[in-house]
Amino acid sequence: MAALRNIVGGEVYDYTKILAESRERALDRMKSEKSEAELLGENVIVCMRFATSTIMSGMAEFLAYGTAVIIEPRSSHN
């Protein structure tokens, strides 16, 4: 069915659903797993991005990445 939709046009809903679930899973992993950055004290991710690429026909990878930084609270003396 997906091949037919590719020819005549239109959204492949199951594929869209799988991509949305993959995006959420990648984001959850980035937020929850202990990382080297967290061990170094970084506590915020900035410039967060998503990327996808095709591995082979019918298979793709979904990445979530960003820059980990340390955010310090503002001093109350300002």
Secondary structure, DSSP 8 states (H G I E B T S, - for coil): -HHHHHHH----HHHHHHHHHHHHHHHHHHHHS--HHHHTT--EEEEEEEEEEEEETTEEEEEEEEEEE------TT-
